[in-house]
Amino acid sequence: MKTNKIARWLCLTGLALFACISAVQASVVKRQVDFNFDWKFTLVNDTALPKNLPLNDSGWRDVRLPHDWSVEASFAEKWEGATGYLPGGVGIYQKHFATPADPNNTTTYVLFDGVYNNATYWLNGQRLGENPYGYSPVYWDLTDKLKTDGSQNVLTVHVDHSRYVDSRWYTGSGIYRNVKLVTVDKLHIPVWGTFVTTPEISNEKARVNIKVNVTNQNSRRASFLLNTQIVDGSGQHVAEVSKKYRLSSQKTKEIEQELNVFEPKLWDTETPNLYTAITRVIRDDKVVDQYETRFGIRDIKFEAGKGFFLNGKPTFMKGVSLHHDGGLVGAAVPKGVWQRRLQMLKDGGVNAIRTAHNPFSKEFLQLCDEMGILVQNEFFDEFDYPKDKRLNKHDRHDDYISRGYDRHFQKWNKSDLTRTMLRDRNHPSVVQWSIGNEIEWTYLNYRYVTGYWDPNKPEKANSNFWGGQPKFSPEELKKRYDETPKNEYLLHETAQKLAKWTRELDTTRPVTTNMIIPQVSMVTGYADAVDIAGFSYRNITIPWAQKHFPDKLITINENPGVWGDWLQVLENPGVFSIFMWTGIDYMGERHNKWPEKSGWGDMLDLAGFKRQGWNYFKSIWVDTPHLSIGTLPIAKSGFKKDPLSGFALPKSKSDSAWGGSYKWRQSEMHWNYQQGEEVLVEVASNHAQVELLLNGRSLGYRSMSESGNRIMRWVVPFEAGTLTAKAGLKGQEQEVHLATTTKPVAFTFTTDKTELKADAYDVAHLVVQLRDKRGNAVKVADTHVTFTIEGPAKLLGVDNGAPDNIQDFQANSLDTDQGRALAIIQSTKQAGPVTITASAKGLAEQKITIDIK
C-alpha cells in the first residue's frame, strides 16, 4: 500500500512518470482477442433474413475464419466470367461464446475487418445492424445484449451474396477477413480511437502529434491520467507524456498529445522503421485501458511540376495495381501468402501498390508498413450509377445478379469511407486516398463531350480516342459539357463531397482519383475536387494537361505496363508514378472467355510464379545488372522479320505507340520449338549492349540505343541447344542461358519455409518443377501431381498458375502447367513435424519435412 501511495504522488507531481506507469503495469488487461475460431457455417437457398434466432446449428459445418465459401466450389461455365466462374449464394455464420466480462463494468465490441457482402448481424437474436459494402470494416457494441446468466451467447451473421456478379472481378463470399472481440473498461479508448501524425521532422528531432478519443460510459464523471509512451522497433522507450483529465458521464473527449522523438529513425521504402505509441488510461492507480498504435515517422510532399518527395527525397512510385484475391485461397488470404507475393514484387523493383478498386485488409496494410511499400488506398469503383459488371463502362445488363454497390452508395458512402479511413490513417505506407476508379464511364455525357464518341454508339469510340490528343481546347470542352443534358447526380459534386469527408479525417495525405476521360474531367470540376489528377491509360494527354493546367498535380494512376508508361514519368517533371494493370493475375473480368478465369498479371501469375514481365520491370527499376531471355514464335508475337536487316519490326503502329509490342509480357522462358521455326528472342536488360549466341555461335549484338522499349530482339530460326545472352564491361560481365530440354525424368520439390508457427495461421508454399536428365526446368511437358500430408497441418489448396486452369483449388492433386505446380499448407495449433509428399506417375516421389513449433 505504501508503494502505491508513493507512486501516486510521483504521478501527480509529474516528477517520475515512468515510475508511475511501472507501478500500475501489472494491472493491464488484454484489450482484444482473436475471434476467428470455432464458427459454424451453412449455405441456404433463401435470401430472406432468418427468423427465430439464434438458429439451430448442430448440423452445420465447423469453419475457421477468415473464410471464403466461393473458392471452395468448382469452376463452371454456367457461372459468370466477370467474377471468375465461381458462385456466390447466401451463407449464415454463428459463433457460441461465453460473456467475456461483467457487462455492468465493461464494454464489449465485435470488430469485423471485412464481410462480402450485404451482411446483417445479430447477438442472441437481437439485431445489431447491417453493412452492405463488402470491403469496409465495421464493429458493433454487444454490451447490452450479452448474457448475464452464465449461458452461452450466439452471434449470427447473415451474408447475402446472391447477386454474385455484383463486381467486375472475383470478390469472394463470406467473413473473409479477421474478426476481433474487444473488451474494455467503461472508461476506454474506442475502436480506431487514435490518430498519429508527425508534423515536424528533422535529423535531430521529430514532433509526434497524437489525437486520442476517450469515452466514459460510467454513470458518473471520471478522473483519469492519460499516458502515452513511444517505443521504437527494438522496444526501446524513446518518449513519454502524461496528463490528468476529467470526463463527464456518457461523453467522448478528443485529447491531443505532443511528444518529441530525438534522432528519429525514418520510415521509407528501403528502411521501413516503425514505432509504437502505447496509450494508457489510468484510473485510481490502475490501467483500465491500453491502446497500441503502430506508426512511422515520415514526411510526404506532392508538388505540381516537381513530383513526390519522401522525407525530402524525390521519389518515383514504381507501382502496380492489385485486386484483393490471392489465387487458390480466394479472398481469405493468409498473411503469409501476401508476404510471399509482395516480396517478389519488391524484388522486381515495385515500391507502390494501388488497392484496386476498394480498401484491402488491415493485415495487408500492416505488411506494407513492415516491408516499405507505398499504398494508394482506393475507396470505390462505382458512385451514383452502376458500371456493367460483364462489359465495363456504363451498365448494359439489368438483371438481379449484377446489381452492385451503386444501390447503396447514396446511403452508405460517407459511413464506408469514414470507417475505412479511421482504420487506415495510422499506416505510414498509406500516402494517398483515392476516391474512385474510372467513374466517368457511368456519366455518358463525359464521353460525348470529347468528340470521339457518337451518342448513338456509346460503347465504342468512333475514332482513335486512346491514341489521339484532345480534339478541343479546355474552353471548348467546358462549353460542350455545359451544353450536354445532365442526370440527377453530377460527378464533380459527388467527388467534392467524398473529398471533403476525406479531408475532414486527414489532411496529411492528398486526395486523388483515377480518371479515364481526363480532358473532360479537368474542366468540369471533377479534377478540381481532388489534389492529384490521376490519369488512366491516357498518357498521351499528359503534355496537353500540363500545358493548360500547370498548377495541377497530374500523374498516372493506371496503365498497361510498358516502357512507354515509365518514359512518361522520366520525361515529364511532376509525373511521379505509374500503377500498371496489374502486378499479379487475378480472377474475374473474363466474360465469355471460358475456360479462362484469370489474367492480366504483368509480373506474377495467379500462383505467384514469376512471368517474364517480372524480369522486364526489374531491368528498368532495380539498379543492379540484369539479363533475362524470353521467347515467342514470331507468328504469335506481334512482330515480323524485316526481309533485309533480319531485325524484328512491330506489325502495327499501335505496338509502337505502346513502346513496343503490347504482348511482350507473354514471352515464354524456354527454348523448345520446331526445327527451323522462326522465334522472336527478347532480352530484357539494363546493360548498354548485349550479345546473343546460339550453341556458341554469335547472332550479333543489340544496343539499348536501338531498343526504344528497352527490349533487345532477335529473330532466330530454332535449333536445339543453348541460347546465351552476354553483356557487361570488364569486371561486370554477366551471362544467362536458356537450354532446350528433353523429356522430364524427375522433379524438384521445394518449400519457402522449413518451420511454421503452431498458430493455425502460418503458411508454407511448396513448388513442384519437372526436370530433365541435365536438371533443367522442363516448361513444355506436364504431368499429374498428388500431394499428401502427414502431421499437424492442413492443405489449403493447389494451383499451377495457368489462366485457363479450372481444376478445383481445394484438392490434393492437379495437372501441372509449364511443368510446375503449387501447394500451400497451413499450420494448426499443434506442434510437431509435418511430412509432405509429392508424387507423379513414373517419377520418383519427393518428400519435405516442415517443423511446426
Salt bridges, closest charged atoms under 4 A:
ASP57 OD2 - HIS96 NE2 2.66
ASP62 OD1 - LYS40 NZ 2.75
GLU72 OE1 - ARG61 NH1 2.95
GLU72 OE2 - HIS67 NE2 2.76
GLU80 OE2 - ARG390 NE 3.06
GLU80 OE1 - HIS591 ND1 3.49
ASP113 OD1 - ARG423 NH1 2.73
GLU130 OE2 - ARG127 NH2 3.80
ASP144 OD1 - LYS145 NZ 3.27
ASP166 OD1 - HIS161 NE2 3.24
GLU200 OE2 - ARG207 NH2 3.00
ASP232 OD2 - LYS265 NZ 3.78
GLU240 OE1 - HIS237 NE2 3.02
GLU258 OE2 - ARG207 NH1 2.62
ASP285 OD2 - ARG8 NE 3.39
ASP289 OD2 - ARG31 NH1 2.69
GLU303 OE1 - LYS301 NZ 3.92
GLU303 OE2 - LYS306 NZ 3.31
ASP369 OD2 - HIS427 ND1 2.55
GLU370 OE2 - ARG294 NH1 3.04
GLU370 OE2 - LYS335 NZ 3.60
GLU378 OE2 - ARG354 NH2 3.20
GLU378 OE1 - HIS357 ND1 2.83
ASP381 OD1 - ARG168 NH2 2.90
ASP381 OD1 - LYS387 NZ 2.89
GLU382 OE2 - LYS389 NZ 2.90
ASP388 OD2 - HIS397 ND1 2.74
ASP395 OD2 - ARG403 NH1 2.70
ASP399 OD2 - ARG390 NH2 2.66
ASP416 OD1 - ARG419 NH2 2.73
ASP424 OD1 - ARG423 NE 2.50
GLU459 OE2 - HIS394 NE2 3.75
ASP482 OD2 - LYS478 NZ 2.88
GLU483 OE2 - LYS479 NZ 2.84
GLU504 OE2 - LYS500 NZ 2.60
ASP506 OD2 - ARG509 NH1 2.74
ASP531 OD1 - ARG503 NH2 3.23
GLU558 OE1 - ARG354 NH1 2.77
ASP585 OD1 - ARG611 NH1 2.96
GLU589 OE1 - ARG168 NH1 3.62
GLU596 OE1 - ARG590 NE 3.17
ASP602 OD1 - ARG665 NH1 3.25
ASP605 OD2 - ARG820 NH2 3.40
GLU678 OE2 - LYS641 NZ 3.35
GLU682 OE2 - ARG713 NE 2.92
GLU719 OE1 - ARG697 NH2 3.22
GLU735 OE2 - HIS737 NE2 2.97
ASP752 OD2 - HIS765 ND1 3.01
GLU755 OE2 - LYS853 NZ 2.92
ASP762 OD1 - LYS753 NZ 2.83
ASP815 OD1 - HIS784 ND1 2.74
GLU845 OE2 - LYS847 NZ 3.64
